Amino acid sequence: MKMRPEFIRKEITMPSIEQALDYYLATLTIEGKSPEYTTWLRKRLKDFIAFRQSDGTSVKISQVTLEDGRAFIKYLMERKTRYPKHKHRDEANGGLAMTTIHDYVRAMRSFSSWLHREGHTEEDTFIDIKPPHLPKVLIQPLTESEIRNVLLAIPRDTLEGIRNYAITLIFLDSGIRLSELIGLKLSDVSFGKGEFKVFGKGSKERLVPLGEAARRAMIRYIEQARPDPVKPNDEQVFLTMAGYKISKDSVEKIFQRLAKRTNIPRLQPHLLSHTFAVRYLINGGDVFSLQKILGHESLEMTRHYVELANTDVKKKHQQFSPMDNLGLDMQRRGRPTSRRSVTNLPNINFHKISKM
């Protein structure tokens, strides 16, 4: 392709791919994107940059091609291990999940789109990279007995246990995200009104109701177990036992330990939020109020929980079906010798019946 003269001049001062990534993340921060989102992007795009510059040569934006992107995705799909250089997990055998590869494609396409809009590239380089098809996986929320097992596994006679119990109840009673729980401040909570304020995706503020059990657990934590913060100005509700702001990794480690203790390997903060949504609907809540509590922009995102709730109701019916639990013998005892045709049924005067 023939480049325009002005683009050739611009290429002389074109940033390296690392510099462009820094500009991109800085722009997102200025636009109000959450730190969690920018961290998510940085991690995936850094992996792509490391792949592209594996020979040690610095690469400019103009040198990145569609073929580079496809080669990286192919490399991810052919990998034989997962969790390399992870903070809390050992590298394990087995390829990356399709959802993980899907995330990489999303990050690369977002970066590529920004580069084009900002004039760093003549074309949107990665627009034609298609994410892999994701199988529809039905998330299995915690059952009532599993919820009880999780809560019983948390010691409530230690300072750390009091904190962890409050954290678990808030997840299960409000469905808030991990990032929202970490950012929760004392001034955001109104115990009198039974609600608290969170800042969700896109820094959008919403009020979330707080049930009586979760409220009591939070009050007990604040009054009995919350340490004095190392920095007096730290208003975060949940702190480490040493008085520092609790981190995402710290909360995830709490539930990793609980998962082993309860033998529920899928246990994690996100699952607790899913469980809240499903239990809310099963207990009579409606999708519109659930949408507002969770801060979903569209009802379509909330309808997924209706499917999960319906699945749970079906299982309950299979377990507690009135007729099945009567122990009726459903086995056929021979075939009837004749069948009466519907047309041979006696005439019934429905008009007369209706007057009876």
Protein Blocks (a to p, Z undefined) as FASTA:
>chain_A
ZZdfklmmmmmmpccfklmmmmmmmmmmmnopafklmmmmmmmmmmmmmmmmmnopacdf
klpcfklmmmmmmmmmmpcbehihiakbccdediddfklmmmmmmmmmmmmmmmmmnopa
fbdfklmpccddddddddddddfklmmmmmmmpcckbfklmmmmmmmmmmmmnopafklm
mmpcfklpcfknopacdddehhiacdddddfklmmmmmmmmmmmmccdfblklmbfbacf
kopacdfklmmmmmmmmmmmnopakgcfklmmmmmmmmmmmnopafklmmmmnopabfkl
mmmmmmmmmmmmmmmmmmmgmklmnopafbdebjafbdcdfklpccddfklmmmZZ
